[in-house]
């Protein structure tokens, strides 16, 4: 299929892009990698009257570590994260997750920030953003704001972003002591049926604080506070990992779709949290 007619804009400065978004409002869609937007347009599930291509804007492709945070600009591709020595050094869990995202062509064009803006609850980046205390920068003409990932996603494919705002950066905490990720997908590169991300702060051999986030378990990425509470103060062991999975299983009410029933997904939550925890324990 082909998209509905639209007007194409290719601004070369951020101010120009913001002016276009301000004048076109909800009729416009920013384009970075296009790996989410283009299929929706081809199926005519999205019909923006204006496409604002931000790829010619300088300064949006930055990737670096600063004051305990990994800062990722709006034009950083998944493949950039996969290849980055900075990512491998400061947030190695991300380097293990990126190869699971789509396929090489998708990873070479799709962007981290674009995935967050798209807000698919089964995608990897939104759940990583929750677990890694991400902060998202939204800019509009004359102002900008930073939003914690936990307050950014509202429901399926929906965020708090306003039509005249552009996501320009996401930053992730890099000072966790142990992190782990585990994903169930029908095939390598598919969206997760269930995925779990664990990020831990340690005091000696005990868990001082924890972040446990899920993909595929709700209409948005989901933190499992009950499981976090259950393991806080506990030793970092395989037995604690099992406990986290058991509590997570009882805490969620997953949605059903053609890929699995609620009960099936609940079982996967238990296993995914357990295995993500054990990967954090083992440092893998």
C-alpha positions in Angstrom: 0.0 0.0 0.0 0.9 3.6 -0.3 0.6 6.4 2.2 -2.0 9.1 2.0 -0.8 12.4 0.4 1.4 14.6 2.6 3.7 17.6 2.4 7.3 16.9 3.0 9.5 19.3 5.1 13.3 19.0 5.5 14.4 21.7 8.0 18.1 22.2 8.5 17.9 23.8 12.0 16.1 22.8 15.2 14.3 26.2 15.3 13.0 25.7 11.8 11.6 22.2 12.7 10.0 23.6 15.8 8.3 26.4 13.8 6.9 23.9 11.4 5.6 21.7 14.2 4.1 24.8 15.9 2.2 25.8 12.7 1.0 22.4 11.7 0.2 20.9 15.1 -1.4 17.5 15.2 -1.3 17.3 11.4 2.5 16.8 11.5 4.7 13.8 12.3 8.5 14.1 12.8 10.6 11.6 10.8 14.0 10.3 12.1 14.5 6.7 11.1 11.0 6.0 9.9 11.0 2.3 10.9 7.7 2.8 12.9 6.1 5.7 11.1 6.5 4.5 7.5 4.7 1.1 8.0 1.8 2.9 9.7 1.6 5.4 6.9 1.7 2.7 4.2 -1.2 0.9 5.9 -2.9 4.3 6.3 -3.2 3.7 10.0 -1.4 7.1 10.3 -2.2 9.9 7.9 -0.1 13.0 8.8 -0.6 15.9 6.4 3.0 17.0 7.1 6.2 15.0 7.5 9.0 16.9 9.2 12.3 15.1 8.4 14.8 16.0 11.1 17.8 14.1 9.6 19.4 17.3 8.2 19.5 19.0 11.6 23.0 19.1 13.1 23.7 18.3 16.8 21.1 15.6 17.2 23.4 12.7 16.8 25.4 13.0 20.0 26.1 9.9 22.1 28.2 10.1 25.3 28.5 9.7 29.0 28.2 12.7 31.3 27.7 12.9 35.1 26.5 9.4 35.5 24.2 9.4 32.5 24.4 8.1 29.0 23.1 10.9 26.7 21.5 9.8 23.4 20.5 12.3 20.7 17.4 12.0 18.6 19.4 10.9 15.5 21.4 8.1 17.2 20.5 4.8 15.5 20.1 1.4 17.2 23.2 0.3 15.4 25.2 3.2 16.8 24.4 2.0 20.3 25.3 -1.6 19.4 28.8 -0.5 18.1 29.5 2.2 20.7 32.5 1.6 23.1 31.0 4.2 25.4 27.8 2.1 25.7 29.7 -1.1 26.3 31.8 0.6 29.0 29.1 2.5 30.9 25.9 0.6 30.2 26.7 -2.9 28.9 23.2 -4.2 29.3 22.1 -1.9 26.5 24.8 -3.4 24.2 23.3 -6.9 24.9 19.7 -5.8 24.1 20.2 -3.9 20.9 21.0 -7.0 18.7 17.5 -8.3 19.6 15.8 -5.2 18.1 14.4 -6.0 14.7 16.8 -6.8 11.9 20.0 -5.1 10.6 18.2 -2.8 8.2 15.9 -1.6 11.0 18.8 -1.2 13.4 20.7 0.9 10.9 17.9 3.3 10.3 15.7 3.2 13.4 16.5 5.5 16.3 16.4 5.1 20.1 14.4 8.3 20.6 12.0 7.4 17.8 11.2 4.1 19.5 10.4 5.9 22.7 8.2 8.4 20.8 6.4 5.5 19.1 5.8 3.9 22.5 5.1 0.4 21.5 4.6 -1.5 24.8 6.3 -4.6 23.5 9.4 -2.7 22.3 12.7 -3.0 24.1 13.6 0.7 24.5 10.5 1.8 26.6 11.1 -0.9 29.2 14.8 -0.1 29.3 13.9 3.6 29.8 11.8 2.7 32.8 14.3 0.4 34.4 17.3 2.7 33.8 15.6 5.9 35.2 15.6 7.6 31.8 14.9 11.3 31.3 13.4 12.4 28.0 14.0 16.0 26.7 11.0 17.6 24.8 11.6 20.9 23.1 9.1 23.4 21.6 9.6 26.9 20.3 10.8 29.0 23.2 11.0 26.2 25.9 12.0 22.7 26.8 11.2 20.2 29.5 12.6 17.0 30.9 10.3 14.2 31.7 11.0 11.0 33.6 10.3 7.9 31.6 7.8 6.7 34.3 5.6 9.7 33.5 6.1 9.7 29.7 4.1 6.7 28.5 0.3 6.8 28.8 -1.1 3.9 26.8 -0.4 2.0 23.6 1.5 4.2 21.1 0.7 7.2 23.2 2.8 9.5 25.3 2.5 12.9 27.0 4.3 14.6 24.1 2.4 17.6 22.7 2.0 18.0 18.9 4.3 21.0 18.8 7.1 19.2 20.8 10.1 17.3 19.5 12.0 14.7 21.4 15.6 15.7 21.1 17.4 13.5 23.7 17.1 10.6 26.2 19.5 10.0 29.0 19.9 6.8 31.0 21.5 6.3 34.4 24.8 4.5 34.2 25.6 4.0 37.9 23.7 0.8 38.6 25.7 -2.0 40.1 24.1 -4.8 38.2 21.7 -5.1 35.3 20.0 -7.9 33.4 17.6 -8.4 30.5 15.6 -11.4 29.2 13.2 -11.5 26.4 10.7 -14.1 25.0 9.9 -13.6 21.3 8.6 -15.9 18.6 11.6 -15.2 16.4 14.8 -13.3 16.8 14.0 -9.7 15.9 10.3 -9.9 16.6 8.6 -7.7 19.3 8.8 -9.3 22.7 5.8 -11.4 23.9 7.3 -10.6 27.4 10.6 -9.0 28.3 12.1 -8.1 31.6 14.7 -5.5 32.6 16.4 -5.5 36.0 18.6 -2.7 37.4 20.0 -3.0 40.9 21.9 -0.9 43.4 23.9 -3.0 45.9 25.3 -2.6 49.4 27.8 -5.3 49.8 26.1 -8.5 48.8 22.6 -7.2 49.4 20.1 -5.3 47.1 19.8 -1.8 48.3 17.3 -0.8 45.6 15.8 -2.3 42.5 14.1 -1.4 39.2 12.2 -4.1 37.4 10.4 -3.2 34.2 8.4 -5.3 31.7 7.6 -5.1 28.0 4.5 -6.8 26.6 2.7 -7.1 29.9 0.4 -4.1 29.7 -0.7 -1.3 27.4 2.5 0.5 28.3 5.9 -0.5 29.7 5.4 -1.5 33.3 7.4 -1.3 36.5 6.7 -4.0 38.9 6.9 -2.2 42.3 5.8 -5.3 44.2 8.7 -7.4 43.0 11.1 -4.5 43.7 9.8 -4.2 47.2 10.1 -8.0 47.7 13.8 -8.1 47.0 15.0 -4.9 48.5 17.4 -5.7 51.4 17.7 -9.3 50.2 21.0 -11.0 49.1 21.9 -11.0 45.5 21.4 -14.7 44.9 19.6 -17.1 42.6 17.0 -17.7 45.3 16.2 -14.0 45.3 15.8 -14.0 41.6 13.2 -16.8 41.9 11.4 -14.8 44.5 11.3 -11.7 42.3 9.8 -13.7 39.4 7.1 -15.2 41.7 6.0 -11.9 43.0 6.1 -10.3 39.6 3.8 -13.0 38.3 1.2 -12.3 40.9 1.4 -8.6 40.5 0.5 -8.3 36.8 -2.6 -8.7 34.7 -1.3 -9.0 31.1 -3.4 -8.2 28.1 -4.4 -10.9 25.7 -3.8 -11.0 21.9 -3.1 -13.5 19.2 0.4 -14.2 20.6 -0.8 -15.4 24.0 -3.4 -15.4 26.7 -3.1 -13.4 29.9 -2.2 -16.6 31.9 0.5 -17.5 29.4 2.0 -14.1 29.6 1.8 -14.1 33.4 3.9 -17.4 33.3 6.4 -15.7 31.0 6.7 -12.7 33.4 7.8 -15.0 36.2 10.4 -16.7 34.1 11.6 -13.5 32.4 12.1 -11.7 35.7 13.8 -14.7 37.2 16.2 -15.0 34.3 16.9 -11.2 34.0 17.7 -11.2 37.7 20.1 -14.2 37.3 21.8 -12.4 34.4 22.3 -9.5 36.8 23.6 -11.8 39.4 26.0 -13.4 37.0 27.0 -10.2 35.2 25.9 -11.4 31.8 
